[in-house]
Amino acid sequence: MRFRARVEVQLRPGIADPEGATIERALPALGFDGVAHVRAGRSFSFEVDAPDEGAARTTATQLADRLLANPVIEQSRLELEAI
């Protein structure tokens, strides 16, 4: 079976996010008032061939933890769907 995975990576709460802070400071000048707590992140999409959803989830989780995110300072969220 083939599965489509999407991994969202963001800094953990409490870790400074200078990119998010820069975006937040720029928003009022662009006419976006009332927006707060901006956090920047990255998104990754890929496909996994696996015998079942559990195996695909394991592969995608390991890939995210070992390659896409630094688990010390970042957290990742996985979405998985059969295709």
N, CA, C and O atoms as CSV, one atom per row, in Angstrom:
chain,resi,resn,atom,element,x,y,z
A,1,MET,N,N,0.841,-1.180,0.000
A,1,MET,CA,C,0.000,0.000,0.000
A,1,MET,C,C,0.887,1.244,0.000
A,1,MET,O,O,2.046,1.214,0.415
A,2,ARG,N,N,0.311,2.309,-0.470
A,2,ARG,CA,C,1.041,3.579,-0.497
A,2,ARG,C,C,0.283,4.588,0.359
A,2,ARG,O,O,-0.946,4.656,0.348
A,3,PHE,N,N,1.070,5.371,1.104
A,3,PHE,CA,C,0.504,6.375,2.000
A,3,PHE,C,C,1.162,7.717,1.735
A,3,PHE,O,O,2.360,7.791,1.459
A,4,ARG,N,N,0.369,8.775,1.823
A,4,ARG,CA,C,0.894,10.139,1.725
A,4,ARG,C,C,1.066,10.662,3.148
A,4,ARG,O,O,0.137,10.628,3.955
A,5,ALA,N,N,2.261,11.141,3.436
A,5,ALA,CA,C,2.561,11.680,4.761
A,5,ALA,C,C,2.814,13.171,4.648
A,5,ALA,O,O,3.402,13.653,3.680
A,6,ARG,N,N,2.357,13.883,5.659
A,6,ARG,CA,C,2.655,15.316,5.775
A,6,ARG,C,C,3.147,15.535,7.195
A,6,ARG,O,O,2.475,15.172,8.161
A,7,VAL,N,N,4.317,16.127,7.310
A,7,VAL,CA,C,4.929,16.396,8.609
A,7,VAL,C,C,5.076,17.894,8.780
A,7,VAL,O,O,5.701,18.564,7.958
A,8,GLU,N,N,4.502,18.414,9.844
A,8,GLU,CA,C,4.640,19.827,10.212
A,8,GLU,C,C,5.640,19.897,11.364
A,8,GLU,O,O,5.498,19.183,12.358
A,9,VAL,N,N,6.647,20.751,11.232
A,9,VAL,CA,C,7.688,20.891,12.248
A,9,VAL,C,C,7.676,22.328,12.760
A,9,VAL,O,O,7.716,23.276,11.976
A,10,GLN,N,N,7.620,22.479,14.079
A,10,GLN,CA,C,7.691,23.797,14.715
A,10,GLN,C,C,8.581,23.711,15.950
A,10,GLN,O,O,8.793,22.640,16.519
A,11,LEU,N,N,9.091,24.866,16.341
A,11,LEU,CA,C,9.841,24.926,17.587
A,11,LEU,C,C,8.909,24.601,18.754
A,11,LEU,O,O,7.726,24.939,18.727
A,12,ARG,N,N,9.443,23.953,19.759
A,12,ARG,CA,C,8.651,23.617,20.947
A,12,ARG,C,C,8.238,24.900,21.669
A,12,ARG,O,O,8.935,25.910,21.583
A,13,PRO,N,N,7.103,24.865,22.383
A,13,PRO,CA,C,6.720,26.031,23.196
A,13,PRO,C,C,7.842,26.381,24.173
A,13,PRO,O,O,8.462,25.500,24.769
A,14,GLY,N,N,8.087,27.665,24.323
A,14,GLY,CA,C,9.141,28.120,25.217
A,14,GLY,C,C,10.476,28.337,24.528
A,14,GLY,O,O,11.370,28.961,25.098
A,15,ILE,N,N,10.627,27.826,23.296
A,15,ILE,CA,C,11.849,28.051,22.521
A,15,ILE,C,C,11.629,29.317,21.690
A,15,ILE,O,O,10.612,29.449,21.008
A,16,ALA,N,N,12.580,30.238,21.752
A,16,ALA,CA,C,12.465,31.499,21.003
A,16,ALA,C,C,12.316,31.223,19.516
A,16,ALA,O,O,12.997,30.360,18.962
A,17,ASP,N,N,11.429,31.954,18.881
A,17,ASP,CA,C,11.158,31.816,17.455
A,17,ASP,C,C,11.394,33.169,16.783
A,17,ASP,O,O,10.442,33.923,16.582
A,18,PRO,N,N,12.644,33.492,16.431
A,18,PRO,CA,C,12.933,34.805,15.859
A,18,PRO,C,C,12.221,35.058,14.527
A,18,PRO,O,O,11.838,36.194,14.245
A,19,GLU,N,N,12.040,34.036,13.717
A,19,GLU,CA,C,11.336,34.220,12.443
A,19,GLU,C,C,9.869,34.588,12.691
A,19,GLU,O,O,9.341,35.502,12.057
A,20,GLY,N,N,9.220,33.884,13.603
A,20,GLY,CA,C,7.842,34.205,13.955
A,20,GLY,C,C,7.718,35.599,14.539
A,20,GLY,O,O,6.767,36.318,14.232
A,21,ALA,N,N,8.677,35.991,15.384
A,21,ALA,CA,C,8.653,37.320,16.000
A,21,ALA,C,C,8.814,38.417,14.947
A,21,ALA,O,O,8.160,39.456,15.023
A,22,THR,N,N,9.678,38.186,13.974
A,22,THR,CA,C,9.876,39.170,12.900
A,22,THR,C,C,8.603,39.333,12.080
A,22,THR,O,O,8.216,40.452,11.746
A,23,ILE,N,N,7.960,38.229,11.758
A,23,ILE,CA,C,6.701,38.293,11.011
A,23,ILE,C,C,5.645,39.032,11.825
A,23,ILE,O,O,4.927,39.876,11.290
A,24,GLU,N,N,5.548,38.720,13.112
A,24,GLU,CA,C,4.553,39.358,13.974
A,24,GLU,C,C,4.764,40.870,14.045
A,24,GLU,O,O,3.796,41.629,14.015
A,25,ARG,N,N,6.020,41.314,14.138
A,25,ARG,CA,C,6.295,42.757,14.194
A,25,ARG,C,C,5.933,43.456,12.884
A,25,ARG,O,O,5.568,44.631,12.899
A,26,ALA,N,N,6.028,42.754,11.753
A,26,ALA,CA,C,5.747,43.357,10.447
A,26,ALA,C,C,4.252,43.439,10.141
A,26,ALA,O,O,3.845,44.247,9.306
A,27,LEU,N,N,3.443,42.639,10.785
A,27,LEU,CA,C,2.023,42.559,10.438
A,27,LEU,C,C,1.259,43.878,10.544
A,27,LEU,O,O,0.506,44.195,9.625
A,28,PRO,N,N,1.411,44.670,11.622
A,28,PRO,CA,C,0.654,45.928,11.691
A,28,PRO,C,C,0.965,46.882,10.532
A,28,PRO,O,O,0.072,47.573,10.043
A,29,ALA,N,N,2.212,46.920,10.099
A,29,ALA,CA,C,2.569,47.797,8.983
A,29,ALA,C,C,1.910,47.355,7.680
A,29,ALA,O,O,1.755,48.152,6.754
A,30,LEU,N,N,1.527,46.096,7.612
A,30,LEU,CA,C,0.864,45.563,6.420
A,30,LEU,C,C,-0.659,45.562,6.557
A,30,LEU,O,O,-1.367,45.051,5.689
A,31,GLY,N,N,-1.157,46.139,7.654
A,31,GLY,CA,C,-2.594,46.249,7.838
A,31,GLY,C,C,-3.246,45.085,8.563
A,31,GLY,O,O,-4.473,44.981,8.583
A,32,PHE,N,N,-2.445,44.203,9.161
A,32,PHE,CA,C,-2.981,43.055,9.889
A,32,PHE,C,C,-2.889,43.314,11.388
A,32,PHE,O,O,-1.918,42.930,12.040
A,33,ASP,N,N,-3.910,43.967,11.920
A,33,ASP,CA,C,-3.949,44.243,13.352
A,33,ASP,C,C,-4.639,43.083,14.065
A,33,ASP,O,O,-5.462,42.383,13.476
A,34,GLY,N,N,-4.301,42.891,15.316
A,34,GLY,CA,C,-4.962,41.872,16.119
A,34,GLY,C,C,-4.436,40.465,15.923
A,34,GLY,O,O,-5.060,39.511,16.389
A,35,VAL,N,N,-3.312,40.305,15.252
A,35,VAL,CA,C,-2.704,38.981,15.076
A,35,VAL,C,C,-1.559,38.861,16.070
A,35,VAL,O,O,-0.709,39.748,16.150
A,36,ALA,N,N,-1.534,37.777,16.820
A,36,ALA,CA,C,-0.505,37.618,17.851
A,36,ALA,C,C,-0.040,36.164,17.916
A,36,ALA,O,O,-0.665,35.267,17.350
A,37,HIS,N,N,1.059,35.958,18.610
A,37,HIS,CA,C,1.620,34.622,18.876
A,37,HIS,C,C,1.953,33.873,17.582
A,37,HIS,O,O,1.607,32.701,17.431
A,38,VAL,N,N,2.621,34.550,16.660
A,38,VAL,CA,C,3.004,33.947,15.385
A,38,VAL,C,C,4.175,32.993,15.621
A,38,VAL,O,O,5.160,33.349,16.268
A,39,ARG,N,N,4.052,31.787,15.092
A,39,ARG,CA,C,5.116,30.785,15.157
A,39,ARG,C,C,5.398,30.318,13.731
A,39,ARG,O,O,4.469,29.989,12.994
A,40,ALA,N,N,6.650,30.288,13.342
A,40,ALA,CA,C,7.038,29.822,12.012
A,40,ALA,C,C,7.342,28.326,12.080
A,40,ALA,O,O,7.644,27.793,13.148
A,41,GLY,N,N,7.260,27.674,10.959
A,41,GLY,CA,C,7.551,26.243,10.914
A,41,GLY,C,C,7.852,25.807,9.498
A,41,GLY,O,O,7.961,26.619,8.579
A,42,ARG,N,N,7.984,24.499,9.348
A,42,ARG,CA,C,8.264,23.907,8.038
A,42,ARG,C,C,7.273,22.771,7.804
A,42,ARG,O,O,6.786,22.142,8.744
A,43,SER,N,N,6.991,22.528,6.534
A,43,SER,CA,C,6.085,21.456,6.154
A,43,SER,C,C,6.781,20.554,5.146
A,43,SER,O,O,7.422,21.038,4.213
A,44,PHE,N,N,6.656,19.242,5.331
A,44,PHE,CA,C,7.245,18.255,4.438
A,44,PHE,C,C,6.161,17.283,3.998
A,44,PHE,O,O,5.331,16.869,4.807
A,45,SER,N,N,6.163,16.918,2.722
A,45,SER,CA,C,5.242,15.918,2.187
A,45,SER,C,C,6.049,14.844,1.485
A,45,SER,O,O,7.029,15.137,0.801
A,46,PHE,N,N,5.632,13.603,1.656
A,46,PHE,CA,C,6.297,12.487,0.992
A,46,PHE,C,C,5.361,11.284,0.977
A,46,PHE,O,O,4.356,11.263,1.687
A,47,GLU,N,N,5.694,10.290,0.167
A,47,GLU,CA,C,4.905,9.071,0.080
A,47,GLU,C,C,5.710,7.905,0.623
A,47,GLU,O,O,6.930,7.848,0.468
A,48,VAL,N,N,5.014,6.978,1.258
A,48,VAL,CA,C,5.640,5.813,1.883
A,48,VAL,C,C,4.949,4.553,1.371
A,48,VAL,O,O,3.722,4.460,1.407
A,49,ASP,N,N,5.725,3.588,0.898
A,49,ASP,CA,C,5.198,2.262,0.579
A,49,ASP,C,C,5.362,1.403,1.815
A,49,ASP,O,O,6.467,1.283,2.344
A,50,ALA,N,N,4.271,0.802,2.286
A,50,ALA,CA,C,4.309,-0.020,3.491
A,50,ALA,C,C,3.155,-1.026,3.435
A,50,ALA,O,O,2.164,-0.798,2.742
A,51,PRO,N,N,3.284,-2.129,4.157
A,51,PRO,CA,C,2.229,-3.146,4.128
A,51,PRO,C,C,0.925,-2.703,4.795
A,51,PRO,O,O,-0.146,-3.203,4.449
A,52,ASP,N,N,1.006,-1.768,5.751
A,52,ASP,CA,C,-0.199,-1.292,6.436
A,52,ASP,C,C,0.058,0.091,7.029
A,52,ASP,O,O,1.175,0.605,6.980
A,53,GLU,N,N,-1.007,0.686,7.594
A,53,GLU,CA,C,-0.894,2.038,8.128
A,53,GLU,C,C,0.081,2.122,9.300
A,53,GLU,O,O,0.814,3.102,9.427
A,54,GLY,N,N,0.094,1.115,10.142
A,54,GLY,CA,C,1.005,1.122,11.290
A,54,GLY,C,C,2.461,1.170,10.861
A,54,GLY,O,O,3.255,1.920,11.429
A,55,ALA,N,N,2.815,0.372,9.859
A,55,ALA,CA,C,4.191,0.362,9.355
A,55,ALA,C,C,4.532,1.688,8.695
A,55,ALA,O,O,5.642,2.195,8.860
A,56,ALA,N,N,3.584,2.259,7.943
A,56,ALA,CA,C,3.815,3.557,7.305
A,56,ALA,C,C,4.002,4.641,8.361
A,56,ALA,O,O,4.877,5.496,8.224
A,57,ARG,N,N,3.186,4.612,9.410
A,57,ARG,CA,C,3.290,5.598,10.490
A,57,ARG,C,C,4.656,5.481,11.189
A,57,ARG,O,O,5.289,6.491,11.497
A,58,THR,N,N,5.095,4.258,11.430
A,58,THR,CA,C,6.400,4.046,12.069
A,58,THR,C,C,7.524,4.622,11.213
A,58,THR,O,O,8.397,5.327,11.719
A,59,THR,N,N,7.501,4.320,9.916
A,59,THR,CA,C,8.532,4.832,9.008
A,59,THR,C,C,8.523,6.353,8.969
A,59,THR,O,O,9.575,6.982,9.083
A,60,ALA,N,N,7.346,6.949,8.807
A,60,ALA,CA,C,7.240,8.408,8.716
A,60,ALA,C,C,7.660,9.075,10.023
A,60,ALA,O,O,8.317,10.116,9.999
A,61,THR,N,N,7.293,8.495,11.152
A,61,THR,CA,C,7.675,9.055,12.452
A,61,THR,C,C,9.183,9.002,12.640
A,61,THR,O,O,9.791,9.971,13.095
A,62,GLN,N,N,9.785,7.875,12.290
A,62,GLN,CA,C,11.246,7.762,12.415
A,62,GLN,C,C,11.950,8.748,11.493
A,62,GLN,O,O,12.946,9.359,11.881
A,63,LEU,N,N,11.443,8.906,10.282
A,63,LEU,CA,C,12.030,9.858,9.343
A,63,LEU,C,C,11.951,11.273,9.907
A,63,LEU,O,O,12.918,12.030,9.833
A,64,ALA,N,N,10.795,11.626,10.469
A,64,ALA,CA,C,10.630,12.962,11.043
A,64,ALA,C,C,11.570,13.180,12.219
A,64,ALA,O,O,12.208,14.228,12.318
A,65,ASP,N,N,11.660,12.206,13.107
A,65,ASP,CA,C,12.483,12.354,14.309
A,65,ASP,C,C,13.975,12.332,14.017
A,65,ASP,O,O,14.745,12.996,14.711
A,66,ARG,N,N,14.400,11.580,12.999
A,66,ARG,CA,C,15.831,11.430,12.734
A,66,ARG,C,C,16.367,12.394,11.688
A,66,ARG,O,O,17.569,12.658,11.653
A,67,LEU,N,N,15.486,12.932,10.825
A,67,LEU,CA,C,15.977,13.748,9.721
A,67,LEU,C,C,15.317,15.131,9.631
A,67,LEU,O,O,16.005,16.134,9.440
A,68,LEU,N,N,14.005,15.186,9.766
A,68,LEU,CA,C,13.293,16.429,9.492
A,68,LEU,C,C,13.239,17.387,10.671
A,68,LEU,O,O,13.172,18.600,10.473
A,69,ALA,N,N,13.266,16.871,11.885
A,69,ALA,CA,C,13.133,17.717,13.072
A,69,ALA,C,C,14.236,17.402,14.063
A,69,ALA,O,O,14.741,16.280,14.119
A,70,ASN,N,N,14.602,18.402,14.839
A,70,ASN,CA,C,15.503,18.207,15.970
A,70,ASN,C,C,14.622,18.023,17.196
A,70,ASN,O,O,14.100,19.011,17.714
A,71,PRO,N,N,14.433,16.793,17.682
A,71,PRO,CA,C,13.470,16.559,18.761
A,71,PRO,C,C,13.809,17.263,20.075
A,71,PRO,O,O,12.965,17.330,20.968
A,72,VAL,N,N,15.007,17.778,20.204
A,72,VAL,CA,C,15.376,18.500,21.422
A,72,VAL,C,C,14.659,19.850,21.475
A,72,VAL,O,O,14.189,20.262,22.536
A,73,ILE,N,N,14.573,20.540,20.331
A,73,ILE,CA,C,13.979,21.881,20.326
A,73,ILE,C,C,12.743,21.996,19.445
A,73,ILE,O,O,12.059,23.019,19.477
A,74,GLU,N,N,12.444,20.964,18.659
A,74,GLU,CA,C,11.309,21.031,17.752
A,74,GLU,C,C,10.331,19.891,18.017
A,74,GLU,O,O,10.693,18.837,18.539
A,75,GLN,N,N,9.089,20.140,17.641
A,75,GLN,CA,C,8.074,19.097,17.711
A,75,GLN,C,C,7.520,18.897,16.312
A,75,GLN,O,O,7.493,19.826,15.504
A,76,SER,N,N,7.080,17.685,16.035
A,76,SER,CA,C,6.522,17.410,14.718
A,76,SER,C,C,5.128,16.803,14.875
A,76,SER,O,O,4.808,16.158,15.874
A,77,ARG,N,N,4.322,17.039,13.852
A,77,ARG,CA,C,2.970,16.487,13.806
A,77,ARG,C,C,2.822,15.788,12.474
A,77,ARG,O,O,3.127,16.362,11.429
A,78,LEU,N,N,2.352,14.549,12.506
A,78,LEU,CA,C,2.238,13.720,11.314
A,78,LEU,C,C,0.782,13.529,10.928
A,78,LEU,O,O,-0.061,13.219,11.769
A,79,GLU,N,N,0.495,13.717,9.643
A,79,GLU,CA,C,-0.797,13.357,9.054
A,79,GLU,C,C,-0.500,12.292,8.015
A,79,GLU,O,O,0.441,12.424,7.232
A,80,LEU,N,N,-1.304,11.233,8.009
A,80,LEU,CA,C,-1.061,10.114,7.118
A,80,LEU,C,C,-2.382,9.706,6.476
A,80,LEU,O,O,-3.408,9.616,7.150
A,81,GLU,N,N,-2.350,9.457,5.141
A,81,GLU,CA,C,-3.550,8.997,4.467
A,81,GLU,C,C,-3.172,7.982,3.404
A,81,GLU,O,O,-2.139,8.110,2.747
A,82,ALA,N,N,-4.003,6.989,3.244
A,82,ALA,CA,C,-3.795,5.988,2.190
A,82,ALA,C,C,-4.133,6.620,0.845
A,82,ALA,O,O,-5.083,7.392,0.722
A,83,ILE,N,N,-3.331,6.273,-0.160
A,83,ILE,CA,C,-3.612,6.791,-1.520
A,83,ILE,C,C,-3.674,5.638,-2.492
A,83,ILE,O,O,-3.898,5.847,-3.684
